[in-house]
Amino acid sequence: MPTRFRLSTLGTRHHLMVDATTASGSVVQNRALACKDTSLALSLVLDEGDLKRLRAAVQVTDVAMWKRQLEDATAEMDRLRAELKAAQAERDAARADAICSKSAYDRLLEQWEKQ
């Protein structure tokens, strides 16, 4: 049974009726056109121009996916940097507090020793 794939490539729409049976004989019900099993069946149906547009669409999709993954990783890295800065600020405040407390303790100790 033919399956209708709607490809949006480079701003134009291509409607393809494709027999999407895999090499093992199973019918593909999704739009995973880059799947190795379906690519052979697709290459038998598509002409050279459609294949070039399909490859370009897959590459654009891959680039968009990689870009999203990079943006996600960058956001996670920025979040971790912010956590690190907050932890460093907390550590610095605790260190300053400890220094002030030690100074105050030392002054009290000096006063006590003078008496």
PyRosetta script that sets phi, psi and omega in degrees:
from pyrosetta import init, pose_from_sequence

init()
pose = pose_from_sequence("MPTRFRLSTLGTRHHLMVDATTASGSVVQNRALACKDTSLALSLVLDEGDLKRLRAAVQVTDVAMWKRQLEDATAEMDRLRAELKAAQAERDAARADAICSKSAYDRLLEQWEKQ")
pose.set_psi(1, 125.8)
pose.set_omega(1, -178.2)
pose.set_phi(2, -68.0)
pose.set_psi(2, 147.4)
pose.set_omega(2, 179.0)
pose.set_phi(3, -114.7)
pose.set_psi(3, 136.7)
pose.set_omega(3, 179.9)
pose.set_phi(4, -91.5)
pose.set_psi(4, 121.2)
pose.set_omega(4, 174.9)
pose.set_phi(5, -107.4)
pose.set_psi(5, 132.8)
pose.set_omega(5, 176.4)
pose.set_phi(6, -108.4)
pose.set_psi(6, 110.9)
pose.set_omega(6, -179.1)
pose.set_phi(7, -102.4)
pose.set_psi(7, 133.0)
pose.set_omega(7, 173.2)
pose.set_phi(8, -109.9)
pose.set_psi(8, 103.9)
pose.set_omega(8, -176.5)
pose.set_phi(9, -122.4)
pose.set_psi(9, 123.4)
pose.set_omega(9, 174.0)
pose.set_phi(10, 50.6)
pose.set_psi(10, 42.9)
pose.set_omega(10, 174.4)
pose.set_phi(11, 84.4)
pose.set_psi(11, -5.0)
pose.set_omega(11, 178.1)
pose.set_phi(12, -114.8)
pose.set_psi(12, 160.3)
pose.set_omega(12, -179.6)
pose.set_phi(13, -111.4)
pose.set_psi(13, 134.8)
pose.set_omega(13, 177.8)
pose.set_phi(14, -122.4)
pose.set_psi(14, 124.9)
pose.set_omega(14, 177.4)
pose.set_phi(15, -102.6)
pose.set_psi(15, 119.2)
pose.set_omega(15, -177.1)
pose.set_phi(16, -120.8)
pose.set_psi(16, 133.2)
pose.set_omega(16, 170.2)
pose.set_phi(17, -96.5)
pose.set_psi(17, 113.0)
pose.set_omega(17, -173.0)
pose.set_phi(18, -126.0)
pose.set_psi(18, 132.8)
pose.set_omega(18, 172.0)
pose.set_phi(19, -80.9)
pose.set_psi(19, 102.5)
pose.set_omega(19, -171.3)
pose.set_phi(20, -95.9)
pose.set_psi(20, 48.2)
pose.set_omega(20, 174.4)
pose.set_phi(21, -85.5)
pose.set_psi(21, 138.5)
pose.set_omega(21, -178.9)
pose.set_phi(22, -83.6)
pose.set_psi(22, 175.8)
pose.set_omega(22, 179.2)
pose.set_phi(23, -62.0)
pose.set_psi(23, -28.7)
pose.set_omega(23, 179.7)
pose.set_phi(24, -85.3)
pose.set_psi(24, -3.4)
pose.set_omega(24, 176.7)
pose.set_phi(25, 95.5)
pose.set_psi(25, -2.2)
pose.set_omega(25, 179.5)
pose.set_phi(26, -82.3)
pose.set_psi(26, 152.6)
pose.set_omega(26, -179.0)
pose.set_phi(27, -94.0)
pose.set_psi(27, 132.0)
pose.set_omega(27, -179.9)
pose.set_phi(28, -87.2)
pose.set_psi(28, 124.4)
pose.set_omega(28, -177.5)
pose.set_phi(29, -101.3)
pose.set_psi(29, -7.3)
pose.set_omega(29, -178.9)
pose.set_phi(30, -105.8)
pose.set_psi(30, -172.8)
pose.set_omega(30, -176.8)
pose.set_phi(31, -105.6)
pose.set_psi(31, 29.0)
pose.set_omega(31, -178.5)
pose.set_phi(32, -78.2)
pose.set_psi(32, 76.9)
pose.set_omega(32, -175.2)
pose.set_phi(33, -71.7)
pose.set_psi(33, -18.7)
pose.set_omega(33, -178.6)
pose.set_phi(34, -86.5)
pose.set_psi(34, -1.4)
pose.set_omega(34, -179.6)
pose.set_phi(35, -62.1)
pose.set_psi(35, 135.7)
pose.set_omega(35, -177.4)
pose.set_phi(36, -60.8)
pose.set_psi(36, -37.4)
pose.set_omega(36, -178.1)
pose.set_phi(37, -65.2)
pose.set_psi(37, -37.5)
pose.set_omega(37, -176.8)
pose.set_phi(38, -88.6)
pose.set_psi(38, -17.2)
pose.set_omega(38, -175.5)
pose.set_phi(39, -64.2)
pose.set_psi(39, -34.5)
pose.set_omega(39, 178.7)
pose.set_phi(40, -67.2)
pose.set_psi(40, -43.8)
pose.set_omega(40, 178.2)
pose.set_phi(41, -63.3)
pose.set_psi(41, -38.5)
pose.set_omega(41, 179.0)
pose.set_phi(42, -67.5)
pose.set_psi(42, -40.2)
pose.set_omega(42, -177.3)
pose.set_phi(43, -66.0)
pose.set_psi(43, -23.8)
pose.set_omega(43, 177.3)
pose.set_phi(44, -75.3)
pose.set_psi(44, -25.0)
pose.set_omega(44, -175.6)
pose.set_phi(45, -95.4)
pose.set_psi(45, -36.2)
pose.set_omega(45, -174.3)
pose.set_phi(46, -81.3)
pose.set_psi(46, 147.4)
pose.set_omega(46, 173.2)
pose.set_phi(47, -85.3)
pose.set_psi(47, 177.5)
pose.set_omega(47, -174.0)
pose.set_phi(48, -61.7)
pose.set_psi(48, -40.1)
pose.set_omega(48, 179.5)
pose.set_phi(49, -64.3)
pose.set_psi(49, -42.7)
pose.set_omega(49, 177.5)
pose.set_phi(50, -64.3)
pose.set_psi(50, -37.7)
pose.set_omega(50, 178.5)
pose.set_phi(51, -63.2)
pose.set_psi(51, -42.1)
pose.set_omega(51, 179.0)
pose.set_phi(52, -63.6)
pose.set_psi(52, -43.6)
pose.set_omega(52, 178.7)
pose.set_phi(53, -65.2)
pose.set_psi(53, -38.4)
pose.set_omega(53, 178.9)
pose.set_phi(54, -64.8)
pose.set_psi(54, -44.6)
pose.set_omega(54, 177.7)
pose.set_phi(55, -61.6)
pose.set_psi(55, -41.9)
pose.set_omega(55, 178.6)
pose.set_phi(56, -63.0)
pose.set_psi(56, -40.7)
pose.set_omega(56, 179.7)
pose.set_phi(57, -65.4)
pose.set_psi(57, -40.7)
pose.set_omega(57, 178.8)
pose.set_phi(58, -65.2)
pose.set_psi(58, -41.8)
pose.set_omega(58, 179.2)
pose.set_phi(59, -63.8)
pose.set_psi(59, -43.0)
pose.set_omega(59, 178.1)
pose.set_phi(60, -62.6)
pose.set_psi(60, -41.0)
pose.set_omega(60, 178.0)
pose.set_phi(61, -63.2)
pose.set_psi(61, -43.5)
pose.set_omega(61, 178.8)
pose.set_phi(62, -62.5)
pose.set_psi(62, -43.3)
pose.set_omega(62, 179.2)
pose.set_phi(63, -62.5)
pose.set_psi(63, -43.0)
pose.set_omega(63, 179.0)
pose.set_phi(64, -63.3)
pose.set_psi(64, -40.6)
pose.set_omega(64, 178.3)
pose.set_phi(65, -64.1)
pose.set_psi(65, -45.7)
pose.set_omega(65, 179.3)
pose.set_phi(66, -63.8)
pose.set_psi(66, -38.1)
pose.set_omega(66, 178.9)
pose.set_phi(67, -63.3)
pose.set_psi(67, -43.2)
pose.set_omega(67, 177.2)
pose.set_phi(68, -62.2)
pose.set_psi(68, -41.8)
pose.set_omega(68, 179.0)
pose.set_phi(69, -64.4)
pose.set_psi(69, -40.0)
pose.set_omega(69, 177.4)
pose.set_phi(70, -64.8)
pose.set_psi(70, -42.6)
pose.set_omega(70, 177.8)
pose.set_phi(71, -62.9)
pose.set_psi(71, -41.2)
pose.set_omega(71, 177.5)
pose.set_phi(72, -62.8)
pose.set_psi(72, -44.4)
pose.set_omega(72, 179.8)
pose.set_phi(73, -65.3)
pose.set_psi(73, -39.3)
pose.set_omega(73, 178.4)
pose.set_phi(74, -65.1)
pose.set_psi(74, -42.1)
pose.set_omega(74, 177.9)
pose.set_phi(75, -62.6)
pose.set_psi(75, -41.3)
pose.set_omega(75, 178.1)
pose.set_phi(76, -64.5)
pose.set_psi(76, -41.6)
pose.set_omega(76, 178.0)
pose.set_phi(77, -63.7)
pose.set_psi(77, -42.0)
pose.set_omega(77, 177.5)
pose.set_phi(78, -62.7)
pose.set_psi(78, -39.9)
pose.set_omega(78, 178.5)
pose.set_phi(79, -63.7)
pose.set_psi(79, -42.9)
pose.set_omega(79, 178.9)
pose.set_phi(80, -66.3)
pose.set_psi(80, -37.4)
pose.set_omega(80, 176.3)
pose.set_phi(81, -62.4)
pose.set_psi(81, -42.9)
pose.set_omega(81, 178.9)
pose.set_phi(82, -63.0)
pose.set_psi(82, -41.5)
pose.set_omega(82, 177.0)
pose.set_phi(83, -62.6)
pose.set_psi(83, -41.9)
pose.set_omega(83, 179.1)
pose.set_phi(84, -62.9)
pose.set_psi(84, -45.2)
pose.set_omega(84, 178.8)
pose.set_phi(85, -61.6)
pose.set_psi(85, -40.9)
pose.set_omega(85, 178.2)
pose.set_phi(86, -63.4)
pose.set_psi(86, -42.2)
pose.set_omega(86, 178.8)
pose.set_phi(87, -65.6)
pose.set_psi(87, -39.3)
pose.set_omega(87, 178.7)
pose.set_phi(88, -66.7)
pose.set_psi(88, -40.2)
pose.set_omega(88, 177.9)
pose.set_phi(89, -63.8)
pose.set_psi(89, -41.2)
pose.set_omega(89, 177.8)
pose.set_phi(90, -63.8)
pose.set_psi(90, -43.0)
pose.set_omega(90, 177.7)
pose.set_phi(91, -62.3)
pose.set_psi(91, -44.8)
pose.set_omega(91, -179.8)
pose.set_phi(92, -63.5)
pose.set_psi(92, -38.8)
pose.set_omega(92, 178.1)
pose.set_phi(93, -66.1)
pose.set_psi(93, -41.4)
pose.set_omega(93, 178.3)
pose.set_phi(94, -65.1)
pose.set_psi(94, -39.7)
pose.set_omega(94, 178.0)
pose.set_phi(95, -63.6)
pose.set_psi(95, -46.0)
pose.set_omega(95, 178.9)
pose.set_phi(96, -62.2)
pose.set_psi(96, -41.0)
pose.set_omega(96, 178.0)
pose.set_phi(97, -62.7)
pose.set_psi(97, -41.5)
pose.set_omega(97, 179.1)
pose.set_phi(98, -65.5)
pose.set_psi(98, -39.8)
pose.set_omega(98, 178.6)
pose.set_phi(99, -64.0)
pose.set_psi(99, -44.5)
pose.set_omega(99, 178.2)
pose.set_phi(100, -62.1)
pose.set_psi(100, -42.0)
pose.set_omega(100, 179.9)
pose.set_phi(101, -64.9)
pose.set_psi(101, -40.3)
pose.set_omega(101, 178.9)
pose.set_phi(102, -66.1)
pose.set_psi(102, -42.1)
pose.set_omega(102, 178.5)
pose.set_phi(103, -62.1)
pose.set_psi(103, -43.9)
pose.set_omega(103, 178.7)
pose.set_phi(104, -63.7)
pose.set_psi(104, -41.6)
pose.set_omega(104, 178.4)
pose.set_phi(105, -62.8)
pose.set_psi(105, -44.1)
pose.set_omega(105, 179.5)
pose.set_phi(106, -62.0)
pose.set_psi(106, -40.7)
pose.set_omega(106, 178.2)
pose.set_phi(107, -64.5)
pose.set_psi(107, -43.5)
pose.set_omega(107, 177.6)
pose.set_phi(108, -62.6)
pose.set_psi(108, -40.2)
pose.set_omega(108, 179.1)
pose.set_phi(109, -63.6)
pose.set_psi(109, -42.4)
pose.set_omega(109, 178.2)
pose.set_phi(110, -62.0)
pose.set_psi(110, -43.8)
pose.set_omega(110, 179.7)
pose.set_phi(111, -63.2)
pose.set_psi(111, -40.0)
pose.set_omega(111, -179.0)
pose.set_phi(112, -66.7)
pose.set_psi(112, -40.4)
pose.set_omega(112, 179.9)
pose.set_phi(113, -66.7)
pose.set_psi(113, -33.2)
pose.set_omega(113, 179.0)
pose.set_phi(114, -68.9)
pose.set_psi(114, -28.4)
pose.set_omega(114, -178.0)
pose.set_phi(115, -83.6)
pose.dump_pdb("model.pdb")
